[in-house]
């Protein structure tokens, strides 16, 4: 009530000033707000009448702590009556339901009345996985293979944010010089404020080391072609973290390839193949005693115009179900398209490859960058190849990694 009284006085003062200054106020206004039959016109944007009411940021309508609306009323029939004074971030407005408040003119006004600093547009676009913010690659350039030093990355929020943004742009990032005990993976993620760790059928953090009769082919010693992890999940894990603890066996070099780059090439060179890879649902299946995981998804998934996610994993593809579900002619066309994709992905000139050393942690965009491994020898006694695998949700990484500006140092 006090706020309404205050707003009424402010609007009255504004009207007096407007009468005295004539058109001078309108000439100084940045947005030249006008009320039309469609709604409230602000610069190049027209808010529908009910949208302007939904956007009211007064304390009766908007929670300062939650940054959420305080009610979900139906304003479909509400109309704008008049506008008042324009400040840096807000415009005073009154509606025909008797309410007086203000609508935001800027992002600072729109999101919590400026209580939360807005992230740079690049970081926001990266969080949404917009292709225009990502850098596709088909060669191991120095930017793609850059080593980020652990001590420097954790020295400040700005360096942490730069590292995370680099990872989100390229889908791949190398963090070197980290601690490498069996307990250090979780400590590293905690230090980077990346949490929670995504739980799955292999556990929150799984140790990837040689097994003679493994439950998954990643745990043997043979060559692994480029693939996506766990494509049978409805929500395939997005941020994949691969931490080297020990790697003194012969062989076992890791390699990575950018599926988005290959998909872009196919879309340009063979659009019909691209359509098949984007529309035909491929069945995946992972099963053993105690679980049965299955799903059907296209190889390329789009969100609007953006290539959003890819799923490729030959050793969990359910080829029996695929042959049962589709006619032979369609399968023949799809296999031709898939083999073309595999030809691109198997081209070693497109790969980033290295034999990981203890203390190196690889950040992999599992929706975009496929990973593989050369064969290695399981012996001799006293030597080992131990990696720790864990996953984080992309949205959580975006939140704590690049979207929030905390301004504190982690060097202590």
N, C-alpha and C positions, 0 to 999 in steps of 0.2 A: 504494500500500500504506500509506504514511504517512497518506494521507487517510482510508482505510478505518479505520485504527486510531483516528484522531482522531474519526471519526464514531461509532465504537463506544463510545468513552469518553463522547462527548456524549450518546448515547442512554441509556447506563447512568446517567449523572448525571440525565438527565431522568426516568427511571423511579423513581429514588430520591426525587426531588423530588415526583413525582406521588403516590407512596405516602404521603409526609409531608403533602402539601397536600390529599389527597383530591380532591374535585370542584372545588376552587378553581381549578385550572388550566383546566379545561373551561369554567368560567364566564367566565374572562378571555380565552379564545380567541375570535378574531373569526370563525372559520370552522367551529368545532365539527366537525372532520373525523371522519367515520365510514366504516367499511368495510362495504359491502353486497354482495349477490350480484352486483349489476350493476357495481360498481366502487368508486371512492373518491369519497365525497360531500363536497363543500366548499362550504358556504353554499348558494347557489342552483344550483350546477353539480355534475353528476356526471361524473367522468372514468371511462370504461371502464377496466377493469384494464390492458389493454395500452396504452391511451392514456397512463395515468399513467407507465408505464415509458418510453414514447417521449418523454415530457416531462422526463425526468430531466436536471437541469442540473449534475450533478457534473462534475469535470474529466475523468473517463473517458468521459463521454457527450457533452459539449458543448464545442465549440471556442470559446475566449474571443476569439480574433482573427477567425475566420471567421463567428462567430455561426451555426454550422450543426452538426447532429449529426455525431459522429465515426464513426458506424457506421449501418448500415441493417439491423440484425438483425430477425428475425421474433419478435415478442413476443406473438403471438396467444394462446398458452396461459399466459402469465405472469399471476400473481395477486398482489395486494397482501397482504402478511402483517400488517404493523403500521405504525403511524405514530408519529412522535416529536415533537420539539419544533418549535413554530411560531415563526418569526422574522417580521420585517416583510414579507419578500417570499417566503419559502420555507417548506415543510413537509418535515421529515425523514421518509423512507419507506423501508421494506425490502420486497423482493419475494421470491417463492418460488423465483426462479432464483439466489438467493444474493447479489443485488446490494443495496447500500445507497447511497442518494443522497438527492436532494431535488427536489420538484416545485415549480414556481412558483405563487405565490398571486396575483401581480399582474403587470401588463404589464412593469413594471421588471424583475421576476424572469424573465419569460418570454423577453424579447428581450436575450440577451447578458448575463444576470446584472447588468443595470443599467449595463453599460459604454456603451450607446448611449441617450441621453436620448430618451424617447418624444415624438413630435410631438403637438400639440394635436389633439383629436378632429376638429375642423373640417378641419384640413389633411390628416389621414389620409383623411377622407371625400372631400375634393376630389381627392386623388390617385387614388382609386378611381372617380371620376366618379359618385358617388351623387347622385341628383337632389335629395335632401333638403338637400344642402349648396350646391346651385346656385341662383342667382336668375334665374328666367326673366323676360324683359321683352318688352313689346309696344309700348313708347313710349320715345322718347329722353330718359330722365330724367337729371338731373344726375349721379347715381351712375354711370350707364352711360357718359356722355360725359366723365367726369372726365379732366382732363389731369394726368399724373404727370410731374414735372420730373426730368430726367435726373440733375442734380447731387444732388437729394435722394434719389432712389432708390438711387444708388450710394454714398451717404454711410455706410450701415451695413447690416449683414445684416438687421436688423429692418425697415428700409424696403424692402429688396429683397424680403423675404418678404411684406410687406404688399402690394406691387405684384403679385407673382405670384399670391397668394391672390385678390386682386381680379379678375385676369384669369380665373382658374379658376372663380370664382363667376359672372361675367357672360358669359364666353366672348369678351370683347372688352376691350381696354385700350389706352390711348393714352399713349405715352412721348414727351415733347416736349423739345426742346433738346439732342438728341443730335448728335454729330459727323456730317457728311454728305458725306464724300468717298467715292470708289468703293471704298476699302478699309476703310471704317469699320464696315460691318455686322458683319464677323467680329470686329473689335476690340470692339464693343459687347457682343456675345454672350460673348466671352471675359471681359470685365470683369464681366458678370453671372453668370459661371460656368455658362452654359447651353451644353451641348455633349453629344455631338458633333452637328454639323450633318448633317442627313439628306440623303444623296446620292440623286439621282433622274435621270430622263432629261433634265432640263433643267440638271443640274449642281447642285453644292452651293449656290451662290448665283447666281441668274440675274438679269440686268438686263432689266427689262421696259420696253421703249421701242418706239416706232413702227417697224414694218416694212411695206413696201408689199405683200409677198406672204409673210405670216408662216406659220410652222409650227404656230402655235396662235393662236386668235382673241384671246387676251389681248394679243397683240403688234400688233394693228391699232388703229384709232382709233374704231371704232364703239361704240355702246352695248352694254354687257354686262349681261345680266340677272343677278340673284342666282344664285349657284351654289356648289358644292363643288369644290375643286381635286382633280384626279386621282382620281375615284371608281372608275376601272378597276383601281387597285392593290388587291391583297389586303388590305394594311394601308394604307388611305388616310392620308396624312400628317395628323397631329393638330394640332400647334402650328405655325401659319402666321405668319411674320413679314414684314411689308410695310413697307419702309423708303424714305421719300421722299428722293431725292438732288436732283432738280430738278423743278419743276412750274410753269413760267411760260407754258404754252400756254393758249389759250382753251378753257374747258370742262374735262372730265375729272374732275368731282367723284366721289369714292368714296362708296359707301353699303353698309350692312350690315343684316341682319335675323336675328332669333333663330328658327331653325327649331324648336327645342324648345318655344318658346312656342306657335307655330302648331300643332305636333303635339298639344300638350296640349288646345288648343281643339278640334281635330278629334276627338280621343278622346272628349271630352265631348259635342260637338254631333252628330257623325256617326260613331258607333262602327264601323259597317260599312265606311265609307270608311277609317277608321283601320286596320281589319284588313287591307284590301287593300294599303294602303301598307306594312304591316308584314310581309306574307307573299309577295307577288308579286315574283319576282326580275327585276330590270330589267337588260338587257344594256348594257354600256358598251364603247366601242371607240375607241382612239386609235392611228392608224397613219400612217406615212410611210416614206420610204426609210431603212432602218436599224433600225426597231423596229416591233413590233406588240403593242399592249397591249390586253387584253380581260378582262372579268370580268362576273359577274352577281350582283347583290345587291339586297336590299329597300331601299326608300326610308328606312324607319325600322328600326333595329336595336336590340334590347333585350338587356340582360344581367340576367337575373332580372327584377325589377319595374322596373328603371331603364331609361329611354330612354338608350341608350349612344352611338349614332352615327347620322348621317343622310347620305344621298348623293343630291344633286340637281345635275345638270349637263346641260342640254338640248343643248349643242353637242357632247357626246361620247356622248350616248345613241344606242344602235344600234337605231333604230326598225325597220329591215328585219328584224333578228333577232327583235325583239319580236313583229312581225306573223307571223313564221314559227312562233314557239314557242308561241303561245297562241291559243285560239279567239276569235272576234270578240266574243262576248258578254262574256267575262271582260275583254277589252281595253277594251270600251266602259265597263264599270263602273270599271276602273282609271283610265282617262283622266278620268272624271268626278271621281274622288277626287283625282287629281293636279291637275286644273284648280282644284279647290277650294283645295288647298294653295298653288298659284301665285297665286290671287286674294288669299289672306291675305298671302303674302310680297311681292306687288307693291303692297300698300297702303302708300303712302309715309308715312302717319302712324305706321307701325310701324318706320320706318327711322331709323338713325343715319346722318347724311350730313355730309360736309365735304370741301372741297378741301384735300388735304394740302399742307403746306408743308415745304420742305427741313428736315431734322432731326427730323421726326416719324416715329416707328416705331409701327405698329399690330400688336398681338398679337391674333391671331384663332384661336378654337377652330374649326378646319376641319371637325370632326365635328359641330359644332352651329350655328355662325353662318355664314350664306352672305354672300358679298361680291359687289359689282357695281360698275359704273363708267358714268358718263354719257359720251357721245361727246365727242371733242375735235378741234380742228383741228391737223393735223400741222405747219403752218408758223407763223410765218415763220422765215427763216434766223436762226440765232443763239439761238433759243429751243428748249426741249426739255421733255419729260416723261420722267423717268428714275426708276424705282422698282427696288429690289432685293428679290427674293423668296427666302426661305429657310425651312427647316422643321426642327423638332426633335421628337423622340419625347416624348410626354406623360410617360412614366415617367421619362425622364432629367430633364425639367424639374421633376417632382415631387421627385426625389431631391435635386438641388442647389438647387432653388428654395425649397421649403417644409418638407421632411421632416427635413433635417439642421439642427441648431443649432450653428453654428460659432463665433459670438460674436466675430468679427473684423471690423474696419472695412475698407472698400474705398476710403476717402477718400484714402489715400496714393498 
